[in-house]
Amino acid sequence: MTEIVVVGAGLTGLTAALRLAQSGYRVRVFERYPRPGGLARVFEVGGERLEAFYHHLFTTDSAYVRLARELDLASAIEWLPSRMGIWTDHRLWDFGTPQSLLRFSPLSLVDKARFVLWTVLLQRSGRAERYADVTAKEWICAHQGRRVWDVVWGPLFHQKFSDYADQVAMVWLWRKVYLRGRSRSRSGLGERLGYMRGSFARLVETLAARITGLGGEVSLSDEVRRLEHDDAGFQVMSRQGEVHCDRVLLAIPIPEYLEVAGHLLPAADLDRLHGLKSTAAICTVLEMNRSLTPYYWLNIADPDMPFGGLIEHTNYISRERYGGRHILYISNYLLPNDPMLSLSKSEILDRYVPALQRINSSFGEDWIVASHHFKADYAQPLVTVGYRRLIPPFRTAVPGLYLGSMAQIYPEDRGQNYAVEYGEKVARCLIEDLGG
Ligand SMILES: Cc1cc2nc3c(=O)[nH]c(=O)nc-3n(C[C@H](O)[C@H](O)[C@H](O)COP(=O)(O)OP(=O)(O)OC[C@H]3O[C@@H](n4cnc5c(N)ncnc54)[C@H](O)[C@@H]3O)c2cc1C
């Protein structure tokens, strides 16, 4: 029987492994961490599981919902309203609804009219090519105006892409606006976001259980360090030993791909792969005895603040589930070499607490019941102008070696839905090549 090794038990690797196991191949998944889930991994708060990095679904996330249905989990997804705000000009503003825009005085009436007009046009325009070769900054400044970039988009891009903000291609923003437009209109009730009762770990665990149920194996705390390749197949060297297999799928970030298999790739591929940039992320989670703001999602459009977003999970999901605690994610995307990545949790909190006090003057450290700190070195690929020409293919230059990575998702923004969709796509390539 053909043996396939999948490296990485994030959603991409697990979805691909399920499809391969269902097609009759013998699959073994290697994961470096003790738990599967990758960026969607969880920890516990008040007896309930919670994602280390905030997670929700959009109503357009159809691949994820389809998989949840197959795994009998669709009814666990709750579609709930959420409230969005923005911190700018030293105060909080409602944001994201027509009424809130009318009251948003940092933009003039003319700016608002251009903002709305072009946002509506973007939601209706279905052609990616039009936006692929221009940066979002250039496009926004030309169409919505410099002030709209400076007040709204620029700070948001900076939040997600740090100093790479000016390099992001317009196609990335267009696709987000286009899909969000559909997400809002589908519910007919303003935007509703999806969350899985009991956390998204339920789907991850069900995937792993189905894979083992089909005779596959999920090997945890077992980092793959190197691959070797010869006519007989692949030798996979991992923390726990060595195995031989016929095919390998690397469902891991690009830097790890280069580490594990870079020595097998041609120089031209290496050059292209080294050209792909990404941001890292740190996420501090506070369990609090009070609520900081009325918003689920608060964009911080203020360069003097030490973080880019505040996501108050319990303004979206009932805090009763978490032993009554209010849960606040403090989000911060950083360049991979930012010194903040190596600060300890308490050093980070020392920087964050005064900024939280600016947002709500009654906030004090005595509100914090517990805190947690998580880091992702590879959190967000940077989609630059001409990105589609850089995207690495599912079939690598090494026969029998496949890649399924966030960097391939285009033009959509990465997310659980696309991990599922692309996991299925790369599995299909393998199955086709094996004549299945
Ligand atoms: C801050 C933040 C917020 C997010 N919010 C949302 C959201 O609201 N909604 C949403 O849908 N998505 C969200 N996402 C994105 C979502 O989590 C990812 O798109 C998705 O989980 C990616 O899955 P993946 O399998 O492609 O990659 P990963 O989750 O990165 O999985 C890769 C796996 O490979 C393992 N690995 C790497 N190298 C090795 C090795 N050498 N050997 C063995 N194992 C290895 C890693 O440990 C990891 O488990 C968010 C991400 C971040 C960072």
Ligand as a Chemical Component Dictionary entry (heavy atoms), coordinates in Angstrom:
data_LIG
# 
_chem_comp.id                   LIG 
_chem_comp.type                 NON-POLYMER 
_chem_comp.pdbx_formal_charge   0 
_chem_comp.three_letter_code    LIG 
# 
loop_
_chem_comp_atom.comp_id 
_chem_comp_atom.atom_id 
_chem_comp_atom.alt_atom_id 
_chem_comp_atom.type_symbol 
_chem_comp_atom.charge 
_chem_comp_atom.model_Cartn_x 
_chem_comp_atom.model_Cartn_y 
_chem_comp_atom.model_Cartn_z 
_chem_comp_atom.pdbx_ordinal 
LIG C1  C1  C 0 -3.645  35.991 15.135 1  
LIG C2  C2  C 0 -4.382  35.072 14.203 2  
LIG C3  C3  C 0 -5.764  35.183 14.086 3  
LIG C4  C4  C 0 -6.467  34.360 13.226 4  
LIG N1  N1  N 0 -7.823  34.500 13.131 5  
LIG C5  C5  C 0 -8.524  33.675 12.334 6  
LIG C6  C6  C 0 -9.945  33.755 12.280 7  
LIG O1  O1  O 0 -10.571 34.588 12.940 8  
LIG N2  N2  N 0 -10.595 32.893 11.472 9  
LIG C7  C7  C 0 -9.949  31.962 10.718 10 
LIG O2  O2  O 0 -10.602 31.171 10.031 11 
LIG N3  N3  N 0 -8.598  31.882 10.723 12 
LIG C8  C8  C 0 -7.876  32.709 11.506 13 
LIG N4  N4  N 0 -6.515  32.624 11.537 14 
LIG C9  C9  C 0 -5.826  31.795 10.531 15 
LIG C10 C10 C 0 -5.923  30.304 10.752 16 
LIG O3  O3  O 0 -5.564  29.965 12.063 17 
LIG C11 C11 C 0 -4.946  29.650 9.771  18 
LIG O4  O4  O 0 -5.219  30.115 8.472  19 
LIG C12 C12 C 0 -5.018  28.142 9.744  20 
LIG O5  O5  O 0 -5.130  27.606 11.032 21 
LIG C13 C13 C 0 -3.748  27.651 9.055  22 
LIG O6  O6  O 0 -3.679  26.266 9.066  23 
LIG P1  P1  P 0 -2.421  25.539 8.415  24 
LIG O7  O7  O 0 -2.592  24.097 8.681  25 
LIG O8  O8  O 0 -2.280  25.955 7.008  26 
LIG O9  O9  O 0 -1.135  26.126 9.152  27 
LIG P2  P2  P 0 -0.708  26.008 10.677 28 
LIG O10 O10 O 0 -1.888  26.195 11.543 29 
LIG O11 O11 O 0 0.455   26.929 10.826 30 
LIG O12 O12 O 0 -0.231  24.495 10.836 31 
LIG C14 C14 C 0 1.044   24.055 10.525 32 
LIG C15 C15 C 0 1.401   22.949 11.511 33 
LIG O13 O13 O 0 2.652   22.396 11.143 34 
LIG C16 C16 C 0 3.383   22.136 12.326 35 
LIG N5  N5  N 0 4.805   22.052 11.948 36 
LIG C17 C17 C 0 5.571   23.023 11.405 37 
LIG N6  N6  N 0 6.815   22.562 11.144 38 
LIG C18 C18 C 0 6.812   21.254 11.518 39 
LIG C19 C19 C 0 7.797   20.227 11.468 40 
LIG N7  N7  N 0 9.029   20.459 10.995 41 
LIG N8  N8  N 0 7.461   19.001 11.932 42 
LIG C20 C20 C 0 6.217   18.760 12.405 43 
LIG N9  N9  N 0 5.246   19.695 12.466 44 
LIG C21 C21 C 0 5.535   20.930 12.021 45 
LIG C22 C22 C 0 3.044   23.307 13.219 46 
LIG O14 O14 O 0 3.320   23.035 14.574 47 
LIG C23 C23 C 0 1.546   23.462 12.936 48 
LIG O15 O15 O 0 0.765   22.673 13.806 49 
LIG C24 C24 C 0 -5.782  33.400 12.435 50 
LIG C25 C25 C 0 -4.400  33.271 12.552 51 
LIG C26 C26 C 0 -3.696  34.098 13.444 52 
LIG C27 C27 C 0 -2.215  33.966 13.557 53 
# 
loop_
_chem_comp_bond.comp_id 
_chem_comp_bond.atom_id_1 
_chem_comp_bond.atom_id_2 
_chem_comp_bond.value_order 
_chem_comp_bond.pdbx_ordinal 
LIG C1  C2  SING 1  
LIG C2  C3  SING 2  
LIG C2  C26 DOUB 3  
LIG C3  C4  DOUB 4  
LIG C4  N1  SING 5  
LIG C4  C24 SING 6  
LIG N1  C5  DOUB 7  
LIG C5  C6  SING 8  
LIG C5  C8  SING 9  
LIG C6  O1  DOUB 10 
LIG C6  N2  SING 11 
LIG N2  C7  SING 12 
LIG C7  O2  DOUB 13 
LIG C7  N3  SING 14 
LIG N3  C8  DOUB 15 
LIG C8  N4  SING 16 
LIG N4  C9  SING 17 
LIG N4  C24 SING 18 
LIG C9  C10 SING 19 
LIG C10 O3  SING 20 
LIG C10 C11 SING 21 
LIG C11 O4  SING 22 
LIG C11 C12 SING 23 
LIG C12 O5  SING 24 
LIG C12 C13 SING 25 
LIG C13 O6  SING 26 
LIG O6  P1  SING 27 
LIG P1  O7  DOUB 28 
LIG P1  O8  SING 29 
LIG P1  O9  SING 30 
LIG O9  P2  SING 31 
LIG P2  O10 DOUB 32 
LIG P2  O11 SING 33 
LIG P2  O12 SING 34 
LIG O12 C14 SING 35 
LIG C14 C15 SING 36 
LIG C15 O13 SING 37 
LIG C15 C23 SING 38 
LIG O13 C16 SING 39 
LIG C16 N5  SING 40 
LIG C16 C22 SING 41 
LIG N5  C17 SING 42 
LIG N5  C21 SING 43 
LIG C17 N6  DOUB 44 
LIG N6  C18 SING 45 
LIG C18 C19 SING 46 
LIG C18 C21 DOUB 47 
LIG C19 N7  SING 48 
LIG C19 N8  DOUB 49 
LIG N8  C20 SING 50 
LIG C20 N9  DOUB 51 
LIG N9  C21 SING 52 
LIG C22 O14 SING 53 
LIG C22 C23 SING 54 
LIG C23 O15 SING 55 
LIG C24 C25 DOUB 56 
LIG C25 C26 SING 57 
LIG C26 C27 SING 58 
# 
